[in-house]
Amino acid sequence: MQYLLLALIVAGLVYATYRLLRASAARPRPRVIGPDDDPDFLRRLRDGDNPRST
């Protein structure tokens, strides 16, 4: 009976660990903001504050 209880506890721990690892792997990665996603950069281009355009 003790071995059955021990096997159930170990199986529960393995399952919980598996679920935690799967949850962290499925988490979306943080998004990298490029210059074309930056509103301030786009605003400077629109308002003529671009040193390269002459």
Sine and cosine of phi, psi and omega as CSV:
sin_phi,cos_phi,sin_psi,cos_psi,sin_omega,cos_omega
0.00,0.00,-0.61,0.79,0.00,-1.00
-0.92,0.39,-0.60,0.80,0.02,-1.00
-0.92,0.38,-0.59,0.80,0.05,-1.00
-0.90,0.44,-0.70,0.71,0.05,-1.00
-0.89,0.46,-0.68,0.73,0.03,-1.00
-0.89,0.45,-0.66,0.75,0.02,-1.00
-0.90,0.43,-0.64,0.77,0.04,-1.00
-0.91,0.41,-0.64,0.77,0.02,-1.00
-0.91,0.41,-0.70,0.72,0.01,-1.00
-0.90,0.43,-0.67,0.74,0.02,-1.00
-0.89,0.46,-0.63,0.77,0.04,-1.00
-0.90,0.43,-0.65,0.76,0.03,-1.00
-0.92,0.39,-0.64,0.77,0.03,-1.00
-0.90,0.44,-0.68,0.73,0.01,-1.00
-0.90,0.43,-0.69,0.72,0.00,-1.00
-0.90,0.44,-0.65,0.76,0.03,-1.00
-0.90,0.43,-0.67,0.74,0.03,-1.00
-0.87,0.49,-0.70,0.72,-0.01,-1.00
-0.91,0.41,-0.64,0.77,0.02,-1.00
-0.91,0.41,-0.65,0.76,0.01,-1.00
-0.93,0.38,-0.62,0.78,0.03,-1.00
-0.93,0.38,-0.60,0.80,-0.01,-1.00
-0.92,0.38,-0.64,0.77,-0.02,-1.00
-0.96,0.28,-0.48,0.88,0.02,-1.00
-0.96,0.27,-0.47,0.88,-0.05,-1.00
-1.00,0.04,-0.09,1.00,-0.02,-1.00
-0.92,0.39,0.71,-0.70,0.01,-1.00
-0.92,0.40,0.60,-0.80,0.00,-1.00
-0.97,0.26,0.48,-0.88,0.05,-1.00
-0.91,0.41,0.59,-0.81,-0.06,-1.00
-0.99,0.12,0.73,-0.69,0.05,-1.00
-1.00,0.04,0.79,-0.61,-0.01,-1.00
-1.00,-0.03,0.88,-0.47,0.04,-1.00
-1.00,-0.03,0.09,-1.00,-0.04,-1.00
-0.89,0.45,-0.48,0.88,0.00,-1.00
-0.99,0.15,-0.12,0.99,0.09,-1.00
-0.99,-0.15,-0.08,1.00,-0.08,-1.00
-1.00,0.00,0.91,-0.41,-0.04,-1.00
-0.88,0.47,-0.58,0.81,0.00,-1.00
-0.91,0.41,-0.64,0.77,0.04,-1.00
-0.89,0.46,-0.71,0.70,0.01,-1.00
-0.91,0.41,-0.59,0.81,0.02,-1.00
-0.92,0.40,-0.64,0.76,0.02,-1.00
-0.91,0.42,-0.62,0.79,0.05,-1.00
-0.90,0.43,-0.68,0.73,-0.04,-1.00
-0.93,0.38,-0.61,0.79,-0.08,-1.00
-1.00,0.09,0.05,1.00,0.08,-1.00
1.00,0.06,0.26,0.97,0.02,-1.00
-1.00,-0.07,0.79,0.61,-0.03,-1.00
-0.90,-0.43,0.94,-0.35,-0.08,-1.00
-0.93,0.37,-0.31,0.95,-0.04,-1.00
-1.00,0.07,-0.35,0.94,0.01,-1.00
-1.00,-0.01,0.91,-0.41,-0.02,-1.00
-0.86,-0.50,0.00,0.00,0.00,0.00
